[in-house]
Amino acid sequence: MKYRRLGNSGLKVSEIGLGSWLTYGSAVEKEKSISCIHRAYDLGINFFDTANAYNKGAAETVLKEALQDYTRSSYVLATKVFFPMGDGPNDRGLSRKHIIEQCEASLKRLGVDYIDLYQFHRYDHETPVEESLRALNDLIAQGKILYGGVSEWSAAQLTDAVHIAKEKNLRPLISNQPIYNMMVRYIEKEVIPVSEKEGIGQVVFSPLAQGILTGKYKPNEQIPAKSRAANDDTNKWITSYLNDEVLTRVQRLSEIASGLEVELSQLALAWVLRQPNVSSAIIGASRPEQVEENVKASGLEIPASALDEVEAVLKEINDFVPIW
């Protein structure tokens, strides 16, 4: 496993991270979840990402049980705040009240004294950015979190936050967590250039496009049983990819991967990691074998000729696949 600095910070995270969205604490039973997390740790993954909103805290609880036997300093633990955690008017968003209360709740569920990376799960249009950043700054000063980041913020929102932090002498954000994969590339236009300028690293989610970029879904064939697309609890975001035109082009990507003697999933992850601004690609896994396959993408260099072939296929895909 190779490691990269997260933005301009000194924090180093594994090129492949393990996430828990749609999996741990929900669709994947606890024993399998823990097996995946343990295998990831054994293979060198040190970056584990979750959120308070993932099954109302259940994913955080699974991580607590899985990581409790490891030295706390040996892994980087990331969670998030923003989405509703109750029915009250203050049980959501990025107000100081919600941030502080949810940080305390996450610490208890995770069973740790501090969170390495605390992320704003989305942008809050109802709360002043300075209020949210000051709450983050105070949590860092108290030692309850070490770094602050965001998820799915636009280039303009990132720029605004950076300027406020500099003006008010607040600790800078070090990361952004957007969706990024071969089919959804919006961050290349503005988010990455702004992030490179301001020292913000990307920890991207859905690098395998909900499993489409594993090659398991074939054009003109039925959806495999027990796959994510066959599960009504987890297939909400995958359906836009499931059309024969997309899947036909994915098969062409599979041929490119075969020519390189790698799996399509490894090619897709290495393609994401070709971006220097991407610090980590966050995978999901329901079986340890999936982790074992995906970590082989770390350090994989794609030849320029193969990148050209991939780009030719992606230009066609991006004509009709909707942005996240």
Summary of the structure (lengths in Angstrom):
residues: 324
radius of gyration: 19.1
end to end distance: 29.1
largest distance: 56.9
contacts: 1134
relative contact order: 0.14
helix: 44%
strand: 15%
